[in-house]
Amino acid sequence: MSEYQARIRWNRQAEERFVDSRYSRAHTWEFDGGATVPASSAPSSVPLPYSKADHVDPEEALVAAISSCHMLTFLYLAAKERFVVDSYDDLALGTMTRNARGRLAVTSARLAPRIVFSGARVPTETDVERLHHAAHEECFIANSVLTEISVAGDWTYHPDASA
């Protein structure tokens, strides 16, 4: 068993009444390794100035967690199979809609990784698809959410990249 911890901190500003809902949603996420991330509600959920557009919102963090977990699992599996990955760049997109229960939820996430391989072992399209499928099956986050996750990326091979 593994456990994970995050401290979430928010404080009302003295000039904010709170009961009128005119209070800042800005807060911080503090992680055990020492990283502190400025967070807020999404401006699409709570209008400015009560949200902070330059802070990470929980919906973005969920999409980032899905993408990050998929990438880390993909890299692990590729290394196990002796494929050399030089870069992995994913512009992930999450969509919030109403779920089957009529509740707002991040119902889908589309991963669009652009992967560059090099090295002696050249992956085939089938290899890359199999690695993505296995990464999805083994990703801890994908196994933890109801969000429908799809992968529609591309990849290239550059034999000179690792020389």
N, C-alpha and C positions, 0 to 999 in steps of 0.2 A: 504494500500500500504506500502511496505517496500522498503528501498533502501540499497544498499551495496556498499562499497567503498574500493578500493585498490589503493595505490600509487605505480607506477612502476618507478624506477629510473635507469638511465644509463648515464654514462659519458665517453666520448672518452678520452683515455690516451694520453698524450702529444706527445709521440713518434709514435702514430698511424696516418697514413695518411688518413685513412677512405675511400677515393675515390678509393683505390686499393682493397677494401673489406677485407683487412687484419686488422681487428679490433676485439676486444673482444666483444662477445655477452653477457658476464656476466653482470648481473644487479640485483636489489633487488625488492622484493615485500614487501610492508609495509602495515599492516592491522591495523584497528582502535583499536584493543585490545592491540597493542604494538608489535606484532610478526613481525619480519623481516625474510624473507626467501630468501636465495641466489638462484637466477634463472639464466638460460642460455638457449640458443638454444640447441636442442638435438644434440649430436655428430653425429648421423646418418644424420642430415640435414646440419650441418655446421661442418667441420672437426676440430679436435684438432689442434692447441691450441686455436682456436678462440671460441670454445665452452668449457664449463667446465663440465666434466662428473659427478663431485660430486655435482652439483647444480641441482635443480628441473627444468625440462623443461615444457613448456606449455602442451605438449601431456601427460606427466606423471601426471600433475596437473589435467587435464581433467578426466583421468581415476580415479585418487584418489577422485575427487569431486563426480563422479558417484557412486563409491563404498561407500564413506563416507555417502552420502545422503541416499543410499539404507539401509545401516546399521542403521543409526539413525532413519529412518522411521520404519524399522523392529523392533528395540528395543522398540520404542514407542508403536507399535501395540501389541507386545508380552506382554509388561507390562500391557496394557489395558485389555488383556485377561487373566491376572494373571499367565502367564508363567514366570518362573524365568530363565533368561539368565545369565550364569556365565562368558562366554567368547564368543567372535565373532572375528574370524581371517580370513581375506579375502586376498587372493593373486589375485588381479584383473589384467586382461590382456587386453590391448587395441590393436587393429590392425589398422594400417594405410594402406589404399588402395585408389584407385581412386573411387570416388562416381559416381552416375548416370550422373553427368554433366562433368565427366572426370577430376575432381579436386581431389587433395590429401586431404584426410579427415580421421579422426578416425571414421571408418565406423562401427566398432563393439567393444563392451567391454564385456568380459566374467568375471562374478563374480563367485568366488569359495569359498564362506564362509564356515568355519568349526565352528559350533556353539555347545556350551556345555550348556545344560539345567540342572536344578536341581529343587528342591522344590516339593510341594505336587501335583501339576498339571502336568501330564506327556503328552507332545505333541505327536500327531500321525504324521505319514508321511503327511497325508492330511492337518493337522494343519500347519505344516511347509511350505508346498507348498502354502497354502492359504495366509499365512503371507508374503511369498516372493512375491506372485502376488500382494497383496494389497500394499506392500511396493513399488513395481515398479510403480503401478498406482498412488500413492500419492507422490512419490519422486519429489521434485521441480526440481532437475537437470535433471532427466530422462524426465520430461515434457518439458524441455528447449532445448533438443538436438535431432538431427536426428539420432544419433548413435544407432545402434541395440544393445540392452542390453539383455544378457542371464544370467541365474543363474544356476549353476551346482555345488552346494555345498553338504556338508553332515552335519549331526548333531548327537550328542549323548546325552544321558540322564544319569546323575549320581545322584542318590537319596541322597547320603551322602555328596555331594559337598556343600550344603548350611547349613549343620548341625553345 
